[in-house]
Amino acid sequence: MDNNKTTIKHQGLNIPNLDKILKNGWDIKEGDTAIIITDNGIGEATLAPILAQKEKEALETLGCSCTILTQDIKTDTDFLNPHIFEHLTSIPKNAIVIVSVSNNIGLIPIDTGLNFKAFILKRNLRLIYSLGLSKIKKENWDIFANTLSFNPLEHLEKLKHIKDILDKGHKITITTSIGTNLNLDITDRISHIACGLHQYRSTNIPFGEIYIAPNETKTNGKIIIDGTIKTLTGSRLLKDEFYLEFKNGQLIKNTSKELKDTIKTIEKTDKNINILAEFGIGLNPKATLIGNTLVDEKTLGTAHIALGMNTVFGGTNSCSYHLDQVFKNPKILIDGKILKI
């Protein structure tokens, strides 16, 4: 149902300058149309609808016509509610779509042949999304809010400089003091700034990463994951690190039982999960590791790789899943030169 009159209390969630961050990041103007897709949360895990209400208030402050649409909570295999899909097919081009959900957004009807993000971009809509919000513990809500308050426009020249280096680069070498040594080929691949820059059409929030799809057949070496693991059951902070080894882009060794179990389940329907699909760098100085990928992959001083899908950001590996794995204190070289973050 449509839920324009939500009465959910903010419970102290304070996101400084959210209206300015949305305006500057997404070129939002008075008279723009926006819809926010959310749910009612799970028990006390109500961050999704609380954030949706804060986003609605921020957009209305900017003069947007904004509607909150509420659906039931979705898993990776559930479909988007029909009334949500109908709204998405009828809103004007260049409208803003914000997703703030407890788990996942849901699948687009099969006959479209597109996933949710691809469907939104094909319709020339602007997409801002936050998934898995029920997994952020209540004691970490203030950290999440502070991470959201990062304004990338204050760091725009630095972000563009890093992007330029990646876009012109051919080889990435990643090392860490605990044994990572991984080589990626990024020749002719374009990086993306997930920092609310409207020309890139979509980003998740909190803002604060730059990422790229490496060549799917040329990744070689070993990477030690010591930050955050993501599986089908969600993400969590690691107590003990594990390592992944790749040969010609393919995962050939994995010392995490959790991730092995996830991959084994996914492989029943999707063999492409074993491809290294993404390399990303955290750039948000207000973020800290909390055991949730949405925040952790943005944390300054971290980087991450992902297994699975990368077709929506310049890669060729089609997969129904995308599993980010976060590691700490990387040393990153582009064509032999240290990348200064």
SEROMI-693332 format. One record per residue (C-alpha): residue in one letter; x, y, z. Coordinates in pm, whole numbers, padded with zeros to 5 digits, always signed. Layout:
AXYZ...
This chain:
M+00000+00000+00000D+00098+00363-00033N+00209+00505+00298N+00229+00882+00276K+00116+00928+00637T+00371+00716+00817T+00390+00797+01188I+00714+00614+01268K+00920+00813+01516H+01278+00906+01434Q+01402+00769+01768G+01687+01018+01774L+01828+00939+01430N+02003+01259+01332I+02156+01295+00984P+02313+01641+00953N+02257+01818+00622L+02079+01526+00454D+01885+01769+00233K+02206+01939+00115I+02380+01606+00055L+02089+01480-00156K+02058+01809-00340N+02425+01844-00426G+02475+01479-00504W+02168+01432-00720D+02103+01773-00872I+01760+01777-00707K+01546+02075-00796E+01216+02213-00679G+00933+02035-00858D+01119+01704-00903T+00925+01383-00847A+01052+01118-00607I+00932+00788-00467I+01078+00610-00166I+01037+00233-00140T+01053+00090+00212D+00894-00160+00453N+00784-00160+00816G+01098-00315+00960I+01141-00632+01163G+01047-00596+01530E+01265-00320+01673A+01482-00320+01360T+01301-00024+01209L+01593+00165+01056A+01452+00122+00702P+01122+00309+00757I+01290+00564+00984L+01548+00646+00717A+01273+00658+00453Q+01086+00919+00656K+01402+01127+00704E+01469+01110+00329K+01111+01218+00256E+01146+01519+00487A+01478+01614+00326L+01335+01590-00026E+01026+01792+00066T+01253+02059+00214L+01403+02084-00136G+01059+02122-00295C+01022+01766-00425S+00692+01590-00466C+00765+01275-00267T+00569+00957-00198I+00660+00671+00035L+00559+00326-00094T+00560+00040+00155Q+00586-00329+00070D+00646-00647+00266I+01003-00751+00343K+01177-00924+00052T+01438-01197+00023D+01677-01240-00271T+01420-01455-00451D+01096-01259-00385F+00936-01034-00644L+00869-00664-00607N+00512-00589-00501P+00291-00519-00807H+00187-00169-00693I+00554-00071-00660F+00629-00196-01010E+00330-00003-01149H+00462+00320-00994L+00805+00260-01142T+00659+00219-01490S+00454+00537-01467I+00676+00799-01300P+00839+01053-01533K+01191+01022-01668N+01464+01166-01444A+01250+01112-01135I+01426+01000-00818V+01384+00648-00680I+01507+00591-00325V+01517+00241-00179S+01549+00204+00199V+01464-00154+00290S+01524-00398+00574N+01650-00675+00350N+01625-00663-00029I+01420-00471-00283G+01274-00770-00471L+01296-00894-00826I+01152-00720-01131P+00897-00933-01326I+01081-01193-01533D+00945-01080-01870T+01144-00753-01844G+01470-00947-01866L+01633-00697-01626N+01732-00680-01261F+01600-00392-01049K+01894-00157-01098A+01914-00220-01473F+01539-00159-01504I+01565+00175-01322L+01861+00293-01531K+01696+00189-01857R+01400+00412-01767N+01637+00708-01709L+01554+00734-01340R+01792+00842-01065L+01850+00567-00808I+01965+00595-00445Y+01947+00277-00241S+02019+00127+00102L+01964-00246+00143G+01987-00477+00446L+01911-00204+00700S+01758-00449+00951K+02106-00599+00995I+02246-00274+01139K+02230-00308+01514K+02051-00033+01702E+02368+00058+01892N+02527+00134+01554W+02253+00363+01423D+02447+00675+01524I+02752+00547+01337F+02534+00481+01034A+02384+00831+01053N+02729+00987+01084T+02848+00788+00783L+02548+00919+00588S+02647+01277+00669F+02967+01248+00462N+02951+01512+00188P+03151+01388-00113L+03144+01726-00286E+03390+01850-00024H+03634+01588-00157L+03538+01600-00523E+03880+01682-00668K+04040+01395-00477L+03769+01153-00591K+03806+01259-00953H+04184+01225-00930I+04158+00866-00805K+03902+00787-01074D+04127+00931-01344I+04419+00713-01230L+04204+00400-01233D+04046+00480-01569K+04389+00521-01731G+04540+00222-01551H+04612-00130-01670K+04724-00332-01370I+04629-00314-01002T+04849-00485-00745I+04710-00517-00392T+04924-00618-00095T+04880-00616+00282S+05117-00678+00572I+04940-01008+00651G+05001-01166+00313T+04767-01040+00042N+04922-01031-00304L+04663-00997-00577N+04691-00874-00936L+04399-00737-01137D+04375-00626-01499I+04166-00310-01551T+04266-00227-01909D+03978-00045-02081R+03758-00067-01770I+03598+00245-01622S+03569+00309-01248H+03260+00444-01073I+03234+00689-00785A+02961+00580-00544C+02934+00926-00397G+02600+01059-00508L+02730+01229-00819H+02418+01246-01029Q+02596+01196-01361Y+02656+00833-01259R+02278+00779-01228S+02282+00541-00931T+02457+00482-00601N+02390+00326-00266I+02414+00533+00050P+02600+00600+00269F+02828+00752+00006G+03200+00693-00008E+03363+00438-00238I+03514+00405-00582Y+03491+00072-00759I+03576-00099-01086A+03507-00429-01264P+03843-00597-01340N+03889-00824-01641E+03707-01143-01545T+03977-01378-01679K+04298-01210-01562T+04285-01190-01181N+04564-01388-01014G+04694-01424-00661K+04575-01444-00301I+04376-01203-00089I+04333-01224+00288I+03993-01104+00411D+04016-00966+00766G+03735-00709+00782T+03382-00811+00691I+03246-01127+00532K+02924-01133+00330T+02727-01454+00268L+02365-01540+00192T+02281-01490+00559G+02417-01134+00563S+02742-00971+00667R+02942-00969+00990L+03278-00863+01130L+03546-01129+01119K+03726-01263+01427D+03958-01479+01218E+04072-01392+00868F+04043-01625+00570Y+04192-01619+00225L+04072-01649-00132E+04299-01751-00416F+04230-01677-00782K+04369-01807-01109N+04271-01640-01435G+03978-01471-01260Q+03838-01794-01115L+03823-01868-00741I+04036-02181-00687K+04078-02182-00308N+03863-02055-00023T+03943-02113+00345S+03612-01980+00481K+03357-02251+00560E+03078-01991+00570L+03161-01859+00226K+03212-02212+00092D+02861-02307+00207T+02714-01996+00046I+02894-02058-00283K+02790-02424-00282T+02426-02319-00244I+02448-02056-00518E+02631-02291-00756K+02322-02510-00776T+02167-02245-01000D+02449-02003-01085K+02806-02114-01160N+02924-01759-01224I+02950-01681-00853N+03317-01793-00854I+03442-01498-01062L+03612-01196-00905A+03379-00920-01018E+03477-00601-00838F+03754-00416-00665G+03647-00122-00448I+03817+00132-00222G+03659+00288+00089L+03682+00668+00098N+03444+00780+00374P+03634+00915+00679K+03314+00914+00887A+03257+00540+00845T+03389+00263+01067L+03360-00115+01052I+03036-00232+01215G+02979-00568+01046N+02746-00438+00775T+02872-00417+00417L+02667-00106+00341V+02887+00091+00583D+03201-00122+00596E+03283-00109+00224K+03285+00273+00246T+03526+00292+00540L+03845+00485+00475G+04144+00254+00517T+03967-00049+00373A+03915-00203+00032H+03694-00486-00089I+03655-00741-00361A+03332-00904-00470L+03233-01235-00623G+02956-01267-00880M+02766-01002-01075N+02933-00699-01235T+02731-00638-01552V+02566-00322-01418F+02899-00142-01373G+03100-00232-01680G+03177-00603-01642T+03069-00911-01835N+02991-01162-01558S+02617-01219-01533C+02515-01356-01194S+02219-01327-00960Y+02444-01257-00661H+02713-01010-00559L+02912-01089-00243D+03144-00815-00111Q+03436-00908+00115V+03610-00626+00305F+03976-00618+00408K+04187-00367+00599N+04499-00158+00537P+04563-00230+00169K+04863-00105-00024I+04737-00037-00376L+04962+00007-00679I+04838+00114-01020D+05088+00019-01291G+05357-00001-01025K+05285+00338-00860I+05135+00363-00512L+04782+00502-00512K+04758+00773-00249I+04416+00776-00085
